[in-house]
Structure formats: structure tokens, C-alpha cells
Amino acid sequence: MHVHYEDDEAWHVLEGCLKFRFPEGEVVAEAGTTVFVPAGTPHDYEEMGGPCRYLIVLTPRLEALIGELMNTPYAQHGEVFPKFASAILG
């Protein structure tokens, strides 16, 4: 799981299915579903059962985070998150 302390995030599933995990449980989002994650909410998500297409609504800070993560070895991701008011949770 991870958290963005200052940024909201939202997904709208176009095709397929996403599963979101929160401290209080899981949400399965099928095509046509929108999931909003307010700032400060620990979460993660994954595709379920095959290809999935979705729209993700991000702030500029989260877009920059993703851009840096794409150019950083996975083992160093924990060092990147704090630069963007975010954290990977144990």
C-alpha cells in the first residue's frame, strides 16, 4: 500500500476490472465504476482477470511522481515517494 498525503486520486474503469485495497477492506471496480481516493487514504490497486482500461485523474504532483518512478529502479521507489508528499507503507 501507499499513501499520498496531499493529493486526491480517482480512477474510472472503462473495460475490465480493478481491485482496490484499503485498510478497511477491498473494493472491486468493474467497467463503468469510478473510485475516488481522498488525500491521506492508504491504498493500492491491481487489474483483475485480464486486460483493463481505465482513466486515472491525477494532480500534477502525482503525475511527476509516476514519471520519476518509471525512471527509477524498483528497489529505490521508497526513496522517491517522499519527494512527492507520498509514502510506501510497510
C-alpha positions as CSV (number, residue, x, y, z in Angstrom):
1,M,0.0,0.0,0.0
2,H,1.0,3.6,-0.4
3,V,-0.5,7.0,0.5
4,H,-0.5,10.5,-1.0
5,Y,-0.7,12.9,1.9
6,E,-1.7,16.0,-0.1
7,D,-3.3,14.7,-3.3
8,D,-6.6,13.1,-4.2
9,E,-6.7,10.4,-6.9
10,A,-9.5,8.9,-9.0
11,W,-10.0,6.0,-11.5
12,H,-12.8,5.4,-13.9
13,V,-12.8,1.8,-15.2
14,L,-13.6,1.7,-19.0
15,E,-13.1,-2.1,-19.6
16,G,-12.2,-5.0,-17.3
17,C,-11.9,-4.8,-13.6
18,L,-9.7,-3.3,-10.9
19,K,-9.4,-4.3,-7.3
20,F,-8.6,-1.6,-4.7
21,R,-7.3,-2.4,-1.3
22,F,-7.8,-0.1,1.7
23,P,-7.1,-0.6,5.4
24,E,-10.9,-1.2,5.9
25,G,-11.3,-3.7,3.1
26,E,-11.4,-4.2,-0.7
27,V,-13.5,-2.7,-3.5
28,V,-13.9,-4.4,-6.9
29,A,-14.5,-1.8,-9.6
30,E,-16.0,-3.2,-12.8
31,A,-16.4,-1.3,-16.1
32,G,-18.4,1.9,-15.5
33,T,-17.3,2.3,-11.9
34,T,-15.4,5.3,-10.6
35,V,-13.3,5.1,-7.4
36,F,-12.2,8.3,-5.6
37,V,-9.3,8.1,-3.1
38,P,-9.0,11.2,-1.0
39,A,-5.6,12.5,0.1
40,G,-4.3,10.7,3.2
41,T,-6.0,7.4,2.4
42,P,-3.7,4.3,2.2
43,H,-4.5,2.3,-0.9
44,D,-3.3,0.1,-3.7
45,Y,-4.9,-1.5,-6.7
46,E,-4.4,-4.2,-9.3
47,E,-6.0,-5.5,-12.5
48,M,-8.2,-8.5,-12.1
49,G,-8.6,-11.3,-14.6
50,G,-7.1,-9.8,-17.7
51,P,-6.6,-6.6,-19.6
52,C,-8.2,-3.5,-18.1
53,R,-8.5,0.1,-19.5
54,Y,-9.2,3.0,-17.2
55,L,-8.9,6.7,-16.8
56,I,-6.9,8.0,-13.9
57,V,-7.3,11.5,-12.6
58,L,-4.1,12.8,-11.1
59,T,-2.7,16.1,-9.8
60,P,0.5,17.4,-11.4
61,R,2.5,16.2,-8.4
62,L,1.2,12.6,-8.8
63,E,1.9,12.8,-12.5
64,A,5.5,13.8,-11.7
65,L,5.8,11.0,-9.1
66,I,4.8,8.4,-11.7
67,G,7.2,9.9,-14.2
68,E,10.1,9.6,-11.8
69,L,9.1,6.1,-10.7
70,M,9.1,5.0,-14.3
71,N,12.8,6.0,-14.5
72,T,13.9,4.7,-11.1
73,P,14.8,1.1,-10.2
74,Y,12.1,-0.6,-8.2
75,A,14.4,-1.1,-5.2
76,Q,14.7,2.7,-4.9
77,H,11.0,3.6,-5.1
78,G,10.8,4.1,-1.4
79,E,13.2,7.0,-1.7
80,V,11.2,8.7,-4.5
81,F,7.7,8.8,-2.8
82,P,8.7,11.3,0.0
83,K,9.8,13.8,-2.6
84,F,6.1,14.0,-3.7
85,A,4.3,14.1,-0.3
86,S,3.7,10.3,-0.5
87,A,5.0,7.2,1.1
88,I,5.1,3.4,0.6
89,L,3.5,1.7,3.7
90,G,5.0,-1.4,5.2
